[in-house]
């Protein structure tokens, strides 16, 4: 009788499934208009910011769980600080990508005798480990719970001077009219609702930047831009 085998833990699959579940709930947690715990980026126990996909993943989990601290650490790291993870708290998976070097002549190097047998071989790998947010841990120093940075307030529906100056310097015609935002390739113009229709002027500039990006795509990747828009039915181009 064959023995049952425990499925191998696949960090990539776990992370992918988690993101899919959140999106299916209609939540986009990476849209984060505020800062938490003195930093908008997740931090390691020593204060170094996480990079790459871990930055995205832990930011997403911070927002979803409502954590106010940006600090994350492993169970051994918490124990080393004489702190204790609260009972019932769930850890979060993070990943580490690295590479190792194996020189020619290594006892495990089974060379086939080709011309590359004397060269060092590089092996890339992925590892995963689990971390907890400081808000899930008791007994940590107060420095792990910094006060949130104040979010700058901007008057509603009024331009932000330095951002307005940046967008005004872009040599693309923008027409402010109507209630929809879009880029119209045949006339090479961006159409935007007035800033007065936005509760937060920062959202106005975010949408404006998005529409300007369509113009950049048309200029630098015209074939890809045309094929994607035509196939999606967003606009139609005259035959060349």
C-alpha positions in Angstrom: 0.0 0.0 0.0 1.5 3.3 -1.1 2.1 5.8 1.7 0.3 9.2 1.4 2.6 12.1 0.9 2.1 15.6 2.4 2.0 18.1 -0.5 5.1 20.3 -0.7 4.5 23.8 0.4 4.5 26.2 -2.6 4.9 29.8 -1.5 4.2 31.1 -4.9 0.9 29.3 -5.1 -0.1 30.4 -1.6 0.6 34.1 -2.4 -1.2 33.9 -5.8 -4.3 32.3 -4.2 -4.4 35.0 -1.5 -4.3 37.8 -4.0 -7.0 36.2 -6.1 -9.3 35.8 -3.0 -8.9 39.4 -2.1 -9.6 40.7 -5.6 -12.7 38.4 -5.8 -14.0 40.1 -2.7 -13.9 43.4 -4.6 -11.1 44.8 -2.5 -8.0 46.5 -4.0 -5.8 46.8 -0.8 -2.8 48.2 -2.7 -4.7 51.4 -3.1 -3.6 53.0 0.1 -4.2 56.8 0.4 -2.8 57.1 4.0 0.3 56.2 5.9 0.5 53.7 8.8 2.8 53.8 11.7 5.3 56.4 10.6 6.1 54.6 7.3 4.2 53.7 4.2 6.5 50.7 3.6 6.8 47.5 5.6 10.0 47.3 7.7 12.1 44.5 8.9 12.9 44.2 12.6 16.0 46.3 12.1 14.2 49.0 10.3 15.2 48.1 6.7 12.4 48.3 4.2 11.2 45.2 2.5 11.8 45.1 -1.3 10.0 43.8 -4.3 7.0 41.5 -4.0 7.4 41.4 -0.2 6.8 45.1 0.0 3.5 44.7 -1.9 2.4 41.6 0.0 3.0 43.0 3.5 1.5 46.4 2.6 -1.6 44.5 1.4 -1.8 42.5 4.6 -1.2 45.6 6.7 -4.2 47.3 5.1 -6.4 44.3 5.3 -5.7 43.6 8.9 -5.7 47.2 10.0 -2.2 47.0 11.5 -0.8 50.4 12.7 2.8 49.3 12.9 5.1 48.9 9.8 7.4 46.4 11.6 7.4 42.7 10.8 9.5 39.9 12.3 9.9 36.2 12.6 9.0 34.2 15.7 12.7 33.8 16.7 13.3 37.5 16.3 10.3 38.3 18.6 11.5 35.8 21.2 15.0 37.3 21.1 13.3 40.6 22.2 11.6 38.8 25.1 8.3 39.4 23.3 5.5 36.9 22.6 3.2 36.4 19.6 -0.4 36.5 20.9 -2.3 33.2 20.8 -4.3 32.7 17.7 -2.4 35.2 15.5 -1.7 34.1 12.0 1.6 34.6 10.3 2.3 36.0 6.8 4.4 34.3 4.2 7.3 36.3 2.6 9.8 35.0 0.1 13.5 35.3 -0.5 15.1 35.0 -3.9 18.8 34.3 -4.0 21.5 32.5 -5.9 24.4 30.1 -5.0 27.6 29.5 -6.7 29.1 26.1 -7.2 32.7 26.1 -8.6 33.9 23.6 -11.1 35.4 20.6 -9.3 32.8 20.5 -6.6 32.3 16.9 -5.5 28.6 17.1 -6.5 29.4 18.5 -9.9 28.8 15.7 -12.4 30.4 17.3 -15.5 29.8 15.8 -18.9 33.2 16.9 -20.1 32.0 19.8 -22.3 33.8 23.1 -22.7 31.8 24.7 -19.8 32.8 22.1 -17.2 35.5 24.5 -15.8 33.1 27.4 -15.3 31.4 28.2 -12.1 27.7 27.3 -12.1 25.1 29.7 -10.7 21.9 28.2 -9.2 18.9 30.5 -8.4 16.5 29.5 -5.6 13.5 30.7 -3.7 12.9 30.3 0.0 9.9 31.3 2.1 9.5 32.1 5.8 6.8 33.5 8.1 6.6 36.8 9.8 4.3 38.6 12.2 3.4 42.3 12.4 4.4 44.1 15.6 0.7 44.6 16.4 0.4 40.8 16.7 3.1 40.7 19.3 3.1 41.6 23.0 6.1 42.9 25.0 7.9 44.8 22.2 9.6 48.2 22.9 7.5 51.2 22.2 9.8 52.0 19.2 8.0 49.3 17.2 4.7 51.3 17.5 5.6 54.7 16.0 2.9 57.4 15.7 1.5 57.7 12.2 2.9 60.5 10.1 0.4 63.3 9.6 -1.2 63.2 6.2 -0.9 66.6 4.4 -4.4 68.1 3.9 -5.2 69.8 0.6 -8.2 72.0 0.1 -11.0 70.1 -1.7 -11.2 70.7 -5.5 -8.3 73.1 -5.6 -5.1 72.5 -7.5 -1.9 71.5 -5.7 0.7 74.0 -7.0 3.7 71.8 -7.4 1.7 69.0 -9.0 -0.2 71.3 -11.3 3.1 72.9 -12.5 4.5 69.4 -13.3 1.5 68.4 -15.4 1.2 71.8 -17.1 4.8 71.3 -18.4 3.8 68.1 -20.2 3.5 68.8 -24.0 0.2 67.0 -24.4 -3.2 68.8 -24.9 -5.7 68.1 -22.1 -9.3 69.2 -22.5 -11.2 69.5 -19.2 -14.9 68.7 -19.9 -17.6 66.2 -19.2 -17.6 63.4 -16.7 -15.3 60.8 -18.2 -11.5 60.5 -18.4 -10.0 59.1 -21.6 -7.2 59.5 -24.2 -8.4 59.9 -27.8 -5.6 58.8 -30.2 -7.0 60.2 -33.5 -6.7 63.8 -32.1 -3.9 63.0 -29.7 -5.7 64.6 -26.8 -6.5 63.7 -23.2 -10.0 64.4 -21.9 -10.5 64.9 -18.2 -13.4 65.9 -15.8 -12.7 69.2 -14.0 -10.9 69.0 -10.7 -14.0 70.3 -9.0 -15.5 66.8 -9.6 -12.9 65.2 -7.3 -13.2 65.2 -3.6 -9.4 64.8 -3.2 -7.3 66.7 -5.7 -4.6 64.0 -5.5 -7.0 61.6 -7.1 -7.5 64.1 -9.9 -3.7 64.1 -10.7 -3.6 60.3 -10.4 -6.3 59.9 -13.1 -4.6 62.5 -15.3 -1.3 60.7 -15.1 -3.0 57.4 -16.0 -4.5 59.0 -19.2 -1.2 60.6 -20.1 0.4 57.2 -19.9 -1.8 56.0 -22.8 -0.3 58.7 -24.9 3.2 57.5 -23.9 2.3 53.9 -24.8 1.1 55.1 -28.3 4.3 57.0 -28.9 6.8 54.3 -27.7 4.8 51.0 -28.3 2.4 51.9 -31.1 1.9 48.4 -32.4 1.1 46.9 -29.0 -1.0 49.9 -28.1 -3.2 49.7 -31.2 -3.7 45.9 -31.0 -4.7 46.0 -27.4 -7.2 48.8 -27.7 -8.8 47.6 -30.9 -9.2 44.0 -29.5 -10.8 45.5 -26.4 -13.1 47.8 -28.3 -11.9 50.9 -26.6 -11.3 52.8 -29.8 -11.0 52.2 -33.5 -8.2 53.3 -35.8 -8.3 54.1 -39.4 -6.8 51.6 -41.8 -3.2 52.4 -42.6 
